[in-house]
Amino acid sequence: MTNISKRSFLKFAVASAAAVPAVRAASAAEASGKWDEVTDVLVIGYGGAGAAAAIEAHDAGAKVLIVEKMKNAGGNTRASGGGFIIPKDADQAYEYLEKTFLFADNEMDGSLVREFCKGAVALPQFFKRIAPNAKLRVTGHANYPYLPHADNITKYRVRGKHTGGIDLIETLRTAVEKDRNIPVWLESPALELVRGPNGVAGAVVRHDGKNVRVQARRGVVLACGGYEYDKQSLQNYCLGTNVLGLGNPGNTGDGIRMAASMGARLWHMTSYSCPLGIKIPGCKAAVFVSMQTPNYIMVNQDGKRFCNEAGVDFHGFIYAVNQLDGVKHRYPAIPCYIIMDEVGRLAGRPTHFSYGYAAQIEGYRWSEDSSREIQSGVVKKAETLDDLAKMINVPAENLKAQVARWNADMKKGADTEFGRKLKKTGKTAFVGTEVPTLSAPLSEKGPYYAIQAFPALLNTQGGPKRDAKARVMDVYDRPIPRLFVAGELGSIWGSIYQGSSNVCEALVYGRIAGASAAAEKPAA
Ligand SMILES: Cc1cc2nc3c(=O)[nH]c(=O)nc-3n(C[C@H](O)[C@H](O)[C@H](O)COP(=O)(O)OP(=O)(O)OC[C@H]3O[C@@H](n4cnc5c(N)ncnc54)[C@H](O)[C@@H]3O)c2cc1C
């Protein structure tokens, strides 16, 4: 299975750990100590990728243990929209998806994208096998309909009582816990990996108030998500500043540190799905901006528009606000402000998705007419643009000039600044409730409203590079023995991505990682 000798692995892993001082102190656990628990495959993280890995490893005959840091299973997958693509044809899907890498020139590994396409096409059979009663429903189409073979891409969701990833996670949990009796340790974070003579030998897990040394005789699968809530990682890998999270607060980059401690090569570290979000007092996660009205604009701290608000694919909004002003030393569009009028307020919530950690797990519901948020100060209200500008601390003259220009443009029938469209054209990426808004003038009379918005991560894509068998690669692209990775941790996707492809990837590479780990010869 491995193409690296025992001695060179050890030599290399020690050398690379020494090159990363932050990791060295915490990651030198060796396999010489006594094991407290023995399993074949240890799965770290119980979201979509961890669940799929556990199912495949179990079905291949391995003894499996899942450890999860949080009180509940599900991670970002549970908080998500639960959407995944199922292409009709793997080769055509590949041709479509490879074009998305050209948009941002991120590193692409064609073998991984091909494997993804094959696995994505096979998802209906996977669901038939593990959950014969599960029904899938269509939720959308390709995000980039003008690319070749876009018609090949359809988005699905597991049908159920909820709108998001809860139905998917509950389906997977039934398969893991009820149908297979795979043990799950909740509130049990993996602290560090343990190195052995044949590669990764296990991990130290905090469980029931003790540090438990778990031997993984066949392998360890890292399925512990990204770094959305880790300040150090955000400051080092993420663009912009004050970046919020929309998903699971347990995603704190632990997998990046564990993989790096074994000498892994990191990739896609500055790629993420990151719309705009709104801070809600008392919630750990933000809620994400999804305007339902055309009667709004977005302005920066100078009171000026900075992008085509309705044209940016929401996954990539961070790239529109990430402008560091090197003269004044500030990010003028972080935070930025949504400016709307009374028609806009009454058109519906500025965050109408019913998923996300704040909505699904913390139970936050934005009031239909934003009255609760006006009261709490999340939405600022003023009778005039002068007063609104004062409330949000932007130059009033600029804000008034910007609204006047926008309204004049709307009368002329064209956004002369950023080309925001007036009418919908062609097929949209989403079906159902998620309809992108377009353009309309703001009222000449108040009241006006402003909402402060920040970049807010759905997920990060960075982490250890894998190969098509989901083996973690070292910095010279050699597999690190008995270490596997799946999901958004070291995702195959770059900065601009198709959408509904992270959940799909979690399932596809979770399955591959579980099967690959189970195929290893058990260590003594
Ligand atoms: C609001 C929202 C909507 C989204 N909608 C979609 C969508 O519709 N389609 C799509 O494709 N993508 C979507 N995404 C992104 C997608 O949900 C994730 O990228 C994907 O689910 C990641 O799956 P995962 O299994 O890799 O990670 P997760 O599901 O996040 O699971 C990782 C788990 O590991 C745990 N963990 C972390 N550290 C440790 C540790 N040290 N020890 C043990 N456990 C640990 C975490 O607590 C977590 O439970 C969305 C994300 C959000 C937040």
The ligand as an SDF file (V2000), in Angstrom:
LIG
                    3D

 53 58  0  0  0  0  0  0  0  0999 V2000
  -24.7820   27.0180    6.5960 C   0  0  0  0  0  0  0  0  0  0  0  0
  -24.0350   26.0880    5.6940 C   0  0  0  0  0  0  0  0  0  0  0  0
  -24.6450   25.6490    4.5300 C   0  0  0  0  0  0  0  0  0  0  0  0
  -23.9420   24.7980    3.6730 C   0  0  0  0  0  0  0  0  0  0  0  0
  -24.6110   24.2540    2.6160 N   0  0  0  0  0  0  0  0  0  0  0  0
  -23.9670   23.3770    1.8250 C   0  0  0  0  0  0  0  0  0  0  0  0
  -24.6870   22.6860    0.8070 C   0  0  0  0  0  0  0  0  0  0  0  0
  -25.9050   22.7840    0.6790 O   0  0  0  0  0  0  0  0  0  0  0  0
  -23.9570   21.8680    0.0010 N   0  0  0  0  0  0  0  0  0  0  0  0
  -22.6140   21.6930    0.1400 C   0  0  0  0  0  0  0  0  0  0  0  0
  -22.0170   20.9540   -0.6320 O   0  0  0  0  0  0  0  0  0  0  0  0
  -21.9430   22.2730    1.1390 N   0  0  0  0  0  0  0  0  0  0  0  0
  -22.5910   23.0800    1.9960 C   0  0  0  0  0  0  0  0  0  0  0  0
  -21.9200   23.6260    3.0600 N   0  0  0  0  0  0  0  0  0  0  0  0
  -20.5430   23.1670    3.3320 C   0  0  0  0  0  0  0  0  0  0  0  0
  -20.6090   21.7230    3.8420 C   0  0  0  0  0  0  0  0  0  0  0  0
  -21.6370   21.6040    4.7770 O   0  0  0  0  0  0  0  0  0  0  0  0
  -19.3200   21.2450    4.4970 C   0  0  0  0  0  0  0  0  0  0  0  0
  -18.1900   21.6110    3.7650 O   0  0  0  0  0  0  0  0  0  0  0  0
  -19.3530   19.7150    4.6220 C   0  0  0  0  0  0  0  0  0  0  0  0
  -20.5570   19.3100    5.2220 O   0  0  0  0  0  0  0  0  0  0  0  0
  -18.1590   19.2530    5.4260 C   0  0  0  0  0  0  0  0  0  0  0  0
  -18.3440   17.9300    5.8510 O   0  0  0  0  0  0  0  0  0  0  0  0
  -17.2110   17.2840    6.7570 P   0  0  0  0  0  0  0  0  0  0  0  0
  -17.7090   15.9590    7.1480 O   0  0  0  0  0  0  0  0  0  0  0  0
  -15.9050   17.3930    6.0680 O   0  0  0  0  0  0  0  0  0  0  0  0
  -17.0970   18.2560    8.0060 O   0  0  0  0  0  0  0  0  0  0  0  0
  -18.1620   18.5110    9.2020 P   0  0  0  0  0  0  0  0  0  0  0  0
  -19.5230   18.0940    8.7810 O   0  0  0  0  0  0  0  0  0  0  0  0
  -17.9670   19.8820    9.6400 O   0  0  0  0  0  0  0  0  0  0  0  0
  -17.6600   17.4820   10.2970 O   0  0  0  0  0  0  0  0  0  0  0  0
  -16.4570   17.6660   10.9820 C   0  0  0  0  0  0  0  0  0  0  0  0
  -16.6610   17.2260   12.4190 C   0  0  0  0  0  0  0  0  0  0  0  0
  -15.3900   17.0800   13.0630 O   0  0  0  0  0  0  0  0  0  0  0  0
  -15.5280   17.5250   14.3900 C   0  0  0  0  0  0  0  0  0  0  0  0
  -14.1950   17.7880   14.9440 N   0  0  0  0  0  0  0  0  0  0  0  0
  -13.3910   18.8650   14.7370 C   0  0  0  0  0  0  0  0  0  0  0  0
  -12.2370   18.7200   15.4050 N   0  0  0  0  0  0  0  0  0  0  0  0
  -12.3000   17.5230   16.0460 C   0  0  0  0  0  0  0  0  0  0  0  0
  -11.4170   16.8160   16.9040 C   0  0  0  0  0  0  0  0  0  0  0  0
  -10.2320   17.3120   17.2630 N   0  0  0  0  0  0  0  0  0  0  0  0
  -11.8110   15.6170   17.4010 N   0  0  0  0  0  0  0  0  0  0  0  0
  -13.0330   15.1090   17.0720 C   0  0  0  0  0  0  0  0  0  0  0  0
  -13.9050   15.7380   16.2900 N   0  0  0  0  0  0  0  0  0  0  0  0
  -13.5420   16.9240   15.7610 C   0  0  0  0  0  0  0  0  0  0  0  0
  -16.4210   18.7310   14.2800 C   0  0  0  0  0  0  0  0  0  0  0  0
  -16.9950   19.0790   15.5130 O   0  0  0  0  0  0  0  0  0  0  0  0
  -17.4340   18.2460   13.2510 C   0  0  0  0  0  0  0  0  0  0  0  0
  -18.5310   17.6090   13.8610 O   0  0  0  0  0  0  0  0  0  0  0  0
  -22.5960   24.4350    3.9620 C   0  0  0  0  0  0  0  0  0  0  0  0
  -22.0030   24.8700    5.1540 C   0  0  0  0  0  0  0  0  0  0  0  0
  -22.7100   25.6730    6.0360 C   0  0  0  0  0  0  0  0  0  0  0  0
  -22.0810   26.0870    7.3280 C   0  0  0  0  0  0  0  0  0  0  0  0
  1  2  1  0
  2  3  1  0
  2 52  2  0
  3  4  2  0
  4  5  1  0
  4 50  1  0
  5  6  2  0
  6  7  1  0
  6 13  1  0
  7  8  2  0
  7  9  1  0
  9 10  1  0
 10 11  2  0
 10 12  1  0
 12 13  2  0
 13 14  1  0
 14 15  1  0
 14 50  1  0
 15 16  1  0
 16 17  1  0
 16 18  1  0
 18 19  1  0
 18 20  1  0
 20 21  1  0
 20 22  1  0
 22 23  1  0
 23 24  1  0
 24 25  2  0
 24 26  1  0
 24 27  1  0
 27 28  1  0
 28 29  2  0
 28 30  1  0
 28 31  1  0
 31 32  1  0
 32 33  1  0
 33 34  1  0
 33 48  1  0
 34 35  1  0
 35 36  1  0
 35 46  1  0
 36 37  1  0
 36 45  1  0
 37 38  2  0
 38 39  1  0
 39 40  1  0
 39 45  2  0
 40 41  1  0
 40 42  2  0
 42 43  1  0
 43 44  2  0
 44 45  1  0
 46 47  1  0
 46 48  1  0
 48 49  1  0
 50 51  2  0
 51 52  1  0
 52 53  1  0
M  END
$$$$
